Amino acid sequence: MNDATDPAAALAGWAPSLRPPVLAASDVSYVVEDTVIGRMLLARKDSGAMVATAFIGTNEDEDAVLARLASKVSPRILRQPRELDEARRQLDDYLAGRTRGFTLHTDLALASDFQRIVLPALAASVGYGTRATYGELAARVERPKAARAVGAALGANPLCVVLPCHRVVASSGALTGYAGGLTAKRFLLDLEAGRQTS
């Protein structure tokens, strides 16, 4: 066999540079995290701002959150757990009782206009270990007759736990609706009251 027909000889001078593929940057990175209070989808923009910390009980719930992100933020969404390492660490620390809050930047891109009023007021006025009623929060946003609207806004909170809608209860003190379920709400309130063991 001569060099022209010998495959080994033909490839002898070829030395490809092998590099792992590099994914293009995404506008939104997300991860699905199993936590002590349920399965959650965490998402952040390329700026680092969190846009979702949502409870997702089913694959359909996950698809719905991703569809909202694609519609309201960007269709360029990739599952990139490493991009959410800091958010995951802070959430784990919070749920284990090692910290009382979050230092994550947030972006209310998935929030309605009314939620953009209610959620910052909630975060500013209802601290760790305290509770407020829907009516009290409605009064704080200067809509004293809008307790039900406040409840609806909190029920669709795109940043659960980080923006602590679990701290809002009925006027009777009863625990009412929560996106993660009442067991998760009770866990969070007990944790903040110092009644939860790690």
CYANA upper distance limits for C-alpha pairs under 8 A (distance plus 0.5 A):
  1 MET  CA      5 THR  CA      6.77
  1 MET  CA      6 ASP  CA      6.59
  2 ASN  CA      6 ASP  CA      6.58
  3 ASP  CA      7 PRO  CA      8.45
  3 ASP  CA      9 ALA  CA      6.17
  3 ASP  CA     10 ALA  CA      7.29
  4 ALA  CA      9 ALA  CA      8.23
  4 ALA  CA     10 ALA  CA      7.37
  5 THR  CA     10 ALA  CA      8.23
  6 ASP  CA     10 ALA  CA      6.79
  7 PRO  CA     11 LEU  CA      6.73
  8 ALA  CA     12 ALA  CA      6.44
  9 ALA  CA     13 GLY  CA      8.42
 26 SER  CA     46 ASP  CA      7.39
 26 SER  CA     76 ARG  CA      5.89
 26 SER  CA     77 ILE  CA      6.29
 26 SER  CA     78 LEU  CA      6.68
 27 ASP  CA     45 LYS  CA      6.19
 27 ASP  CA     46 ASP  CA      5.64
 27 ASP  CA     74 SER  CA      6.82
 27 ASP  CA     75 PRO  CA      8.40
 27 ASP  CA     76 ARG  CA      5.87
 27 ASP  CA     77 ILE  CA      6.67
 28 VAL  CA     43 ALA  CA      7.14
 28 VAL  CA     44 ARG  CA      6.11
 28 VAL  CA     45 LYS  CA      5.03
 28 VAL  CA     46 ASP  CA      6.41
 28 VAL  CA     69 LEU  CA      8.48
 28 VAL  CA     73 VAL  CA      8.25
 28 VAL  CA     74 SER  CA      7.47
 28 VAL  CA     76 ARG  CA      6.82
 28 VAL  CA     77 ILE  CA      5.18
 28 VAL  CA     78 LEU  CA      6.96
 29 SER  CA     43 ALA  CA      6.11
 29 SER  CA     44 ARG  CA      6.05
 29 SER  CA     45 LYS  CA      7.00
 29 SER  CA     46 ASP  CA      7.79
 29 SER  CA     77 ILE  CA      6.28
 29 SER  CA     78 LEU  CA      5.61
 29 SER  CA     79 ARG  CA      6.14
 29 SER  CA     80 GLN  CA      5.89
 29 SER  CA     81 PRO  CA      8.06
 29 SER  CA     83 GLU  CA      7.02
 29 SER  CA     84 LEU  CA      7.95
 30 TYR  CA     41 LEU  CA      7.36
 30 TYR  CA     42 LEU  CA      5.98
 30 TYR  CA     43 ALA  CA      4.66
 30 TYR  CA     44 ARG  CA      6.99
 30 TYR  CA     77 ILE  CA      7.93
 30 TYR  CA     78 LEU  CA      6.89
 30 TYR  CA     79 ARG  CA      5.32
 30 TYR  CA     80 GLN  CA      6.20
 30 TYR  CA     81 PRO  CA      6.90
 30 TYR  CA     83 GLU  CA      8.18
 30 TYR  CA     84 LEU  CA      7.39
 31 VAL  CA     41 LEU  CA      6.28
 31 VAL  CA     42 LEU  CA      5.97
 31 VAL  CA     43 ALA  CA      7.13
 31 VAL  CA     79 ARG  CA      6.10
 31 VAL  CA     80 GLN  CA      6.76
 31 VAL  CA     81 PRO  CA      5.52
 31 VAL  CA     84 LEU  CA      7.42
 32 VAL  CA     39 ARG  CA      7.47
 32 VAL  CA     40 MET  CA      6.16
 32 VAL  CA     41 LEU  CA      4.93
 32 VAL  CA     42 LEU  CA      6.83
 33 GLU  CA     39 ARG  CA      6.23
 33 GLU  CA     40 MET  CA      5.74
 33 GLU  CA     41 LEU  CA      6.74
 33 GLU  CA     42 LEU  CA      7.88
 33 GLU  CA     88 ARG  CA      8.34
 34 ASP  CA     38 GLY  CA      6.50
 34 ASP  CA     39 ARG  CA      4.93
 34 ASP  CA     40 MET  CA      6.83
 35 THR  CA     39 ARG  CA      6.36
 35 THR  CA     40 MET  CA      7.65
 35 THR  CA     92 ASP  CA      8.18
 36 VAL  CA     95 LEU  CA      7.88
 37 ILE  CA    180 GLY  CA      7.73
 37 ILE  CA    183 THR  CA      8.25
 37 ILE  CA    184 ALA  CA      5.46
 37 ILE  CA    187 PHE  CA      7.86
 38 GLY  CA     55 PHE  CA      7.32
 38 GLY  CA     56 ILE  CA      8.34
 38 GLY  CA     57 GLY  CA      8.00
 38 GLY  CA    180 GLY  CA      7.33
 38 GLY  CA    184 ALA  CA      7.89
 39 ARG  CA     55 PHE  CA      6.34
 39 ARG  CA     56 ILE  CA      6.12
 39 ARG  CA     57 GLY  CA      6.70
 40 MET  CA     53 THR  CA      6.87
 40 MET  CA     54 ALA  CA      5.81
 40 MET  CA     55 PHE  CA      4.89
 40 MET  CA     56 ILE  CA      5.93
 41 LEU  CA     52 ALA  CA      7.48
 41 LEU  CA     53 THR  CA      6.12
 41 LEU  CA     54 ALA  CA      5.72
 41 LEU  CA     55 PHE  CA      6.88
 41 LEU  CA     56 ILE  CA      7.02
 41 LEU  CA     62 GLU  CA      7.61
 42 LEU  CA     50 MET  CA      8.14
 42 LEU  CA     51 VAL  CA      8.39
 42 LEU  CA     52 ALA  CA      5.90
 42 LEU  CA     53 THR  CA      5.03
 42 LEU  CA     54 ALA  CA      7.12
 42 LEU  CA     84 LEU  CA      7.82
 42 LEU  CA     87 ALA  CA      8.27
 43 ALA  CA     50 MET  CA      6.39
 43 ALA  CA     51 VAL  CA      6.18
 43 ALA  CA     52 ALA  CA      5.45
 43 ALA  CA     53 THR  CA      7.12
 43 ALA  CA     84 LEU  CA      7.88
 44 ARG  CA     48 GLY  CA      6.29
 44 ARG  CA     49 ALA  CA      5.88
 44 ARG  CA     50 MET  CA      4.63
 44 ARG  CA     51 VAL  CA      5.77
 44 ARG  CA     52 ALA  CA      7.39
 44 ARG  CA     84 LEU  CA      7.82
 45 LYS  CA     49 ALA  CA      5.96
 45 LYS  CA     50 MET  CA      6.88
 45 LYS  CA     51 VAL  CA      7.26
 48 GLY  CA    105 HIS  CA      7.58
 49 ALA  CA    104 LEU  CA      7.57
 49 ALA  CA    105 HIS  CA      5.25
 49 ALA  CA    106 THR  CA      5.28
 49 ALA  CA    107 ASP  CA      6.19
 50 MET  CA    104 LEU  CA      7.45
 50 MET  CA    105 HIS  CA      6.57
 50 MET  CA    106 THR  CA      5.06
 50 MET  CA    107 ASP  CA      6.37
 50 MET  CA    159 LEU  CA      8.40
 51 VAL  CA    106 THR  CA      6.62
 51 VAL  CA    107 ASP  CA      5.72
 51 VAL  CA    108 LEU  CA      6.73
 51 VAL  CA    109 ALA  CA      6.87
 51 VAL  CA    110 LEU  CA      7.37
 51 VAL  CA    158 PRO  CA      7.62
 51 VAL  CA    159 LEU  CA      7.33
 52 ALA  CA    110 LEU  CA      8.25
 52 ALA  CA    158 PRO  CA      5.70
 52 ALA  CA    159 LEU  CA      5.50
 52 ALA  CA    160 CYS  CA      8.30
 53 THR  CA    158 PRO  CA      6.73
 53 THR  CA    159 LEU  CA      5.05
 53 THR  CA    160 CYS  CA      5.95
 53 THR  CA    161 VAL  CA      7.89
 53 THR  CA    162 VAL  CA      7.82
 54 ALA  CA     65 VAL  CA      8.23
 54 ALA  CA    157 ASN  CA      8.50
 54 ALA  CA    158 PRO  CA      6.39
 54 ALA  CA    159 LEU  CA      6.70
 54 ALA  CA    160 CYS  CA      6.38
 55 PHE  CA    160 CYS  CA      8.12
 55 PHE  CA    179 ALA  CA      6.96
 55 PHE  CA    180 GLY  CA      6.07
 56 ILE  CA     61 ASP  CA      5.57
 56 ILE  CA     62 GLU  CA      6.11
 57 GLY  CA     61 ASP  CA      6.85
 57 GLY  CA     62 GLU  CA      8.40
 58 THR  CA     62 GLU  CA      7.03
 59 ASN  CA     63 ASP  CA      6.67
 60 GLU  CA     64 ALA  CA      6.63
 61 ASP  CA     65 VAL  CA      6.84
 62 GLU  CA     66 LEU  CA      6.72
 63 ASP  CA     67 ALA  CA      6.53
 64 ALA  CA     68 ARG  CA      6.78
 65 VAL  CA     69 LEU  CA      6.71
 66 LEU  CA     70 ALA  CA      6.59
 66 LEU  CA     77 ILE  CA      8.42
 67 ALA  CA     71 SER  CA      6.63
 68 ARG  CA     72 LYS  CA      6.35
 68 ARG  CA     73 VAL  CA      8.36
 68 ARG  CA    110 LEU  CA      7.71
 69 LEU  CA     73 VAL  CA      5.69
 69 LEU  CA     74 SER  CA      6.85
 69 LEU  CA     75 PRO  CA      7.71
 69 LEU  CA     77 ILE  CA      8.48
 69 LEU  CA    110 LEU  CA      7.70
 70 ALA  CA     74 SER  CA      5.12
 70 ALA  CA     75 PRO  CA      4.48
 70 ALA  CA     76 ARG  CA      7.59
 70 ALA  CA     77 ILE  CA      7.62
 71 SER  CA     75 PRO  CA      7.22
 72 LYS  CA    109 ALA  CA      7.02
 72 LYS  CA    110 LEU  CA      6.80
 73 VAL  CA    109 ALA  CA      7.09
 73 VAL  CA    110 LEU  CA      8.27
 80 GLN  CA     84 LEU  CA      7.79
 81 PRO  CA     85 ASP  CA      7.09
 84 LEU  CA     88 ARG  CA      6.54
 85 ASP  CA     89 ARG  CA      6.59
 86 GLU  CA     90 GLN  CA      6.68
 87 ALA  CA     91 LEU  CA      6.58
 87 ALA  CA    104 LEU  CA      7.46
 88 ARG  CA     92 ASP  CA      6.54
 89 ARG  CA     93 ASP  CA      6.60
 90 GLN  CA     94 TYR  CA      6.56
 90 GLN  CA     99 THR  CA      8.43
 90 GLN  CA    102 PHE  CA      6.95
 91 LEU  CA     95 LEU  CA      6.61
 91 LEU  CA    102 PHE  CA      8.34
 92 ASP  CA     96 ALA  CA      6.58
 93 ASP  CA     97 GLY  CA      6.72
 93 ASP  CA     98 ARG  CA      5.51
 93 ASP  CA     99 THR  CA      6.22
 94 TYR  CA     98 ARG  CA      6.31
 94 TYR  CA     99 THR  CA      5.44
 94 TYR  CA    100 ARG  CA      6.55
 94 TYR  CA    101 GLY  CA      7.16
 94 TYR  CA    102 PHE  CA      8.34
 95 LEU  CA    188 LEU  CA      8.20
 95 LEU  CA    191 LEU  CA      8.20
 96 ALA  CA    198 SER  CA      6.01
 97 GLY  CA    191 LEU  CA      7.25
 97 GLY  CA    192 GLU  CA      8.36
 97 GLY  CA    198 SER  CA      7.51
100 ARG  CA    128 TYR  CA      7.00
100 ARG  CA    192 GLU  CA      8.33
101 GLY  CA    128 TYR  CA      8.03
101 GLY  CA    162 VAL  CA      8.13
102 PHE  CA    162 VAL  CA      7.00
108 LEU  CA    116 ARG  CA      7.22
108 LEU  CA    158 PRO  CA      8.20
110 LEU  CA    158 PRO  CA      6.78
111 ALA  CA    115 GLN  CA      6.00
111 ALA  CA    116 ARG  CA      6.67
111 ALA  CA    157 ASN  CA      7.75
111 ALA  CA    158 PRO  CA      7.12
112 SER  CA    116 ARG  CA      6.78
113 ASP  CA    117 ILE  CA      7.39
114 PHE  CA    118 VAL  CA      6.79
114 PHE  CA    153 ALA  CA      7.57
115 GLN  CA    119 LEU  CA      6.07
115 GLN  CA    153 ALA  CA      5.94
115 GLN  CA    154 LEU  CA      7.99
115 GLN  CA    157 ASN  CA      8.07
116 ARG  CA    120 PRO  CA      7.21
117 ILE  CA    121 ALA  CA      7.08
117 ILE  CA    141 VAL  CA      7.46
118 VAL  CA    122 LEU  CA      6.59
118 VAL  CA    137 LEU  CA      8.22
118 VAL  CA    138 ALA  CA      8.43
118 VAL  CA    141 VAL  CA      7.04
118 VAL  CA    150 VAL  CA      7.41
118 VAL  CA    153 ALA  CA      7.80
118 VAL  CA    154 LEU  CA      8.42
119 LEU  CA    123 ALA  CA      6.74
119 LEU  CA    154 LEU  CA      8.02
119 LEU  CA    157 ASN  CA      8.30
119 LEU  CA    163 LEU  CA      7.23
120 PRO  CA    124 ALA  CA      6.57
120 PRO  CA    163 LEU  CA      8.46
121 ALA  CA    125 SER  CA      6.43
121 ALA  CA    137 LEU  CA      8.22
121 ALA  CA    140 ARG  CA      7.66
121 ALA  CA    141 VAL  CA      7.30
122 LEU  CA    126 VAL  CA      6.08
122 LEU  CA    137 LEU  CA      7.50
122 LEU  CA    163 LEU  CA      7.89
122 LEU  CA    164 PRO  CA      7.74
122 LEU  CA    165 CYS  CA      7.79
123 ALA  CA    127 GLY  CA      7.63
123 ALA  CA    163 LEU  CA      6.31
123 ALA  CA    164 PRO  CA      7.11
126 VAL  CA    130 THR  CA      6.66
126 VAL  CA    131 ARG  CA      6.90
126 VAL  CA    132 ALA  CA      7.14
126 VAL  CA    167 ARG  CA      7.62
127 GLY  CA    131 ARG  CA      8.28
128 TYR  CA    192 GLU  CA      6.74
129 GLY  CA    167 ARG  CA      8.48
129 GLY  CA    189 LEU  CA      7.57
129 GLY  CA    192 GLU  CA      5.10
129 GLY  CA    193 ALA  CA      5.84
130 THR  CA    167 ARG  CA      7.22
131 ARG  CA    167 ARG  CA      5.32
131 ARG  CA    168 VAL  CA      6.14
131 ARG  CA    169 VAL  CA      7.45
132 ALA  CA    136 GLU  CA      6.62
132 ALA  CA    137 LEU  CA      7.15
132 ALA  CA    167 ARG  CA      6.95
132 ALA  CA    168 VAL  CA      5.41
132 ALA  CA    169 VAL  CA      6.75
133 THR  CA    137 LEU  CA      6.80
133 THR  CA    168 VAL  CA      5.72
133 THR  CA    169 VAL  CA      5.35
133 THR  CA    170 ALA  CA      5.88
133 THR  CA    171 SER  CA      5.85
133 THR  CA    173 GLY  CA      8.01
134 TYR  CA    138 ALA  CA      6.60
134 TYR  CA    147 ALA  CA      5.51
134 TYR  CA    148 ARG  CA      7.80
134 TYR  CA    150 VAL  CA      6.74
134 TYR  CA    151 GLY  CA      6.67
134 TYR  CA    168 VAL  CA      6.63
134 TYR  CA    169 VAL  CA      6.88
134 TYR  CA    170 ALA  CA      6.75
134 TYR  CA    171 SER  CA      7.56
135 GLY  CA    139 ALA  CA      6.72
135 GLY  CA    144 PRO  CA      6.99
135 GLY  CA    145 LYS  CA      7.95
135 GLY  CA    146 ALA  CA      7.78
135 GLY  CA    147 ALA  CA      5.16
135 GLY  CA    171 SER  CA      7.62
136 GLU  CA    140 ARG  CA      6.80
136 GLU  CA    144 PRO  CA      8.14
136 GLU  CA    147 ALA  CA      8.44
137 LEU  CA    141 VAL  CA      6.99
137 LEU  CA    147 ALA  CA      8.02
137 LEU  CA    150 VAL  CA      7.85
138 ALA  CA    142 GLU  CA      6.88
138 ALA  CA    143 ARG  CA      5.59
138 ALA  CA    144 PRO  CA      5.45
138 ALA  CA    145 LYS  CA      7.48
138 ALA  CA    146 ALA  CA      6.16
138 ALA  CA    147 ALA  CA      5.85
138 ALA  CA    150 VAL  CA      6.66
139 ALA  CA    143 ARG  CA      5.87
139 ALA  CA    144 PRO  CA      4.65
139 ALA  CA    145 LYS  CA      8.23
140 ARG  CA    144 PRO  CA      8.24
143 ARG  CA    147 ALA  CA      8.46
146 ALA  CA    150 VAL  CA      6.63
147 ALA  CA    151 GLY  CA      6.71
148 ARG  CA    152 ALA  CA      6.73
149 ALA  CA    153 ALA  CA      6.63
150 VAL  CA    154 LEU  CA      6.64
151 GLY  CA    155 GLY  CA      6.49
152 ALA  CA    156 ALA  CA      6.96
153 ALA  CA    157 ASN  CA      6.86
154 LEU  CA    165 CYS  CA      6.26
155 GLY  CA    165 CYS  CA      8.39
155 GLY  CA    177 GLY  CA      7.49
155 GLY  CA    178 TYR  CA      6.55
155 GLY  CA    179 ALA  CA      6.54
156 ALA  CA    179 ALA  CA      7.79
157 ASN  CA    163 LEU  CA      8.35
157 ASN  CA    165 CYS  CA      7.84
159 LEU  CA    163 LEU  CA      6.11
160 CYS  CA    164 PRO  CA      6.78
160 CYS  CA    165 CYS  CA      7.16
160 CYS  CA    166 HIS  CA      8.42
160 CYS  CA    179 ALA  CA      8.41
161 VAL  CA    165 CYS  CA      7.43
161 VAL  CA    166 HIS  CA      7.57
166 HIS  CA    178 TYR  CA      7.31
166 HIS  CA    185 LYS  CA      5.98
166 HIS  CA    188 LEU  CA      7.59
166 HIS  CA    189 LEU  CA      7.70
167 ARG  CA    189 LEU  CA      7.33
169 VAL  CA    173 GLY  CA      6.16
169 VAL  CA    174 ALA  CA      6.52
169 VAL  CA    175 LEU  CA      5.86
169 VAL  CA    176 THR  CA      6.75
170 ALA  CA    174 ALA  CA      5.77
170 ALA  CA    175 LEU  CA      6.89
170 ALA  CA    176 THR  CA      6.90
175 LEU  CA    182 LEU  CA      7.47
175 LEU  CA    185 LYS  CA      8.20
175 LEU  CA    186 ARG  CA      8.15
176 THR  CA    182 LEU  CA      7.56
177 GLY  CA    181 GLY  CA      7.29
177 GLY  CA    182 LEU  CA      7.05
178 TYR  CA    182 LEU  CA      6.48
178 TYR  CA    184 ALA  CA      8.46
178 TYR  CA    185 LYS  CA      6.99
180 GLY  CA    184 ALA  CA      6.19
180 GLY  CA    185 LYS  CA      7.58
181 GLY  CA    185 LYS  CA      6.98
182 LEU  CA    186 ARG  CA      6.48
183 THR  CA    187 PHE  CA      6.63
184 ALA  CA    188 LEU  CA      6.74
185 LYS  CA    189 LEU  CA      6.72
186 ARG  CA    190 ASP  CA      6.46
187 PHE  CA    191 LEU  CA      6.46
187 PHE  CA    196 GLN  CA      7.65
188 LEU  CA    192 GLU  CA      6.70
189 LEU  CA    193 ALA  CA      6.61
190 ASP  CA    194 GLY  CA      6.66
190 ASP  CA    195 ARG  CA      5.41
190 ASP  CA    196 GLN  CA      5.95
191 LEU  CA    195 ARG  CA      6.14
191 LEU  CA    196 GLN  CA      5.01
191 LEU  CA    197 THR  CA      8.11
192 GLU  CA    196 GLN  CA      8.37
